[in-house]
Amino acid sequence: MAVRSGVGQRLTWVDRSQEWVVYYFLPADICDTYVLCGAHGSCNVGNSISCLVWCVRRKPLDWPNDVFLGYSGIKMPDFRFTWFNESLNLEEFTLVKKCFFTMNFFYN
């Protein structure tokens, strides 16, 4: 169930006590808050909350000389509406001449 404040809860009915019990709660942490860091931002829940704004390209891509950087410890978005291409590897992706994307990542 989602409420107006943006908080989500999943409840289960317990027959013995005749009550609803919360067994899942969103946001689970501050980085689950919708658009906390804005478009193209990344939230880090380390020792202190920090929002990292991803770069904005100032010049055209130089294919195939441009490369992609790997990041670890990043919380990925909800996968319910995500499309996966499991046959595409990083090397094949870098050979793509024209691509438009908001975010691509390789999950391993």
FENTAUR-V495678 format. One record per residue. N is the residue number from 1. RES is the residue in three letters. OMEGA is omega in radians with two decimals (none if undefined). BURIAL is b if it has 16 or more other C-alpha atoms within 10 Angstrom, else e. Layout:
n: [N/N]
res: [RES/RES]
omega: [OMEGA/OMEGA]
burial: [BURIAL/BURIAL]
//
This chain:
n: [1/2/3/4/5/6/7/8/9/10/11/12/13/14/15/16/17/18/19/20/21/22/23/24/25/26/27/28/29/30/31/32/33/34/35/36/37/38/39/40/41/42/43/44/45/46/47/48/49/50/51/52/53/54/55/56/57/58/59/60/61/62/63/64/65/66/67/68/69/70/71/72/73/74/75/76/77/78/79/80/81/82/83/84/85/86/87/88/89/90/91/92/93/94/95/96/97/98/99/100/101/102/103/104/105/106/107/108]
res: [MET/ALA/VAL/ARG/SER/GLY/VAL/GLY/GLN/ARG/LEU/THR/TRP/VAL/ASP/ARG/SER/GLN/GLU/TRP/VAL/VAL/TYR/TYR/PHE/LEU/PRO/ALA/ASP/ILE/CYS/ASP/THR/TYR/VAL/LEU/CYS/GLY/ALA/HIS/GLY/SER/CYS/ASN/VAL/GLY/ASN/SER/ILE/SER/CYS/LEU/VAL/TRP/CYS/VAL/ARG/ARG/LYS/PRO/LEU/ASP/TRP/PRO/ASN/ASP/VAL/PHE/LEU/GLY/TYR/SER/GLY/ILE/LYS/MET/PRO/ASP/PHE/ARG/PHE/THR/TRP/PHE/ASN/GLU/SER/LEU/ASN/LEU/GLU/GLU/PHE/THR/LEU/VAL/LYS/LYS/CYS/PHE/PHE/THR/MET/ASN/PHE/PHE/TYR/ASN]
omega: [3.08/3.12/-3.03/-3.10/-3.12/3.11/3.10/3.11/2.97/-3.06/3.02/-3.13/3.11/-3.10/-3.06/-3.12/3.14/3.13/3.03/3.14/3.10/3.06/3.05/-3.03/3.05/0.03/3.11/3.02/-3.03/-3.12/3.02/-3.14/-3.06/3.08/3.12/-3.08/3.10/3.14/3.10/3.10/3.12/-3.13/3.13/-3.10/3.14/-3.12/3.07/-3.13/3.07/3.09/3.10/3.11/-3.12/-3.08/3.02/-3.05/3.13/3.10/-3.11/3.07/3.11/-3.12/-0.07/-3.06/3.10/-3.13/3.08/3.13/3.09/3.09/3.07/3.10/-3.13/3.11/-3.10/-3.13/3.06/-3.06/-3.08/-3.08/-3.08/3.08/-3.13/2.97/-3.03/-3.13/-3.12/3.09/-3.06/3.13/3.10/-3.11/-3.12/3.11/3.13/-3.07/-3.13/3.09/3.07/-3.12/3.01/3.10/3.02/3.07/3.06/-3.06/3.10/none]
burial: [e/e/e/e/e/e/e/e/b/e/e/e/e/e/e/e/e/e/e/e/e/e/e/e/e/e/e/e/e/e/b/b/e/e/e/e/b/e/e/e/e/b/b/b/e/e/e/e/e/e/e/e/e/e/e/e/e/e/e/e/e/e/e/e/e/e/e/e/e/e/e/e/e/e/e/e/e/e/e/e/e/e/e/e/e/e/e/e/e/e/e/e/e/b/e/e/e/e/e/e/e/e/e/e/e/e/e/e]
//
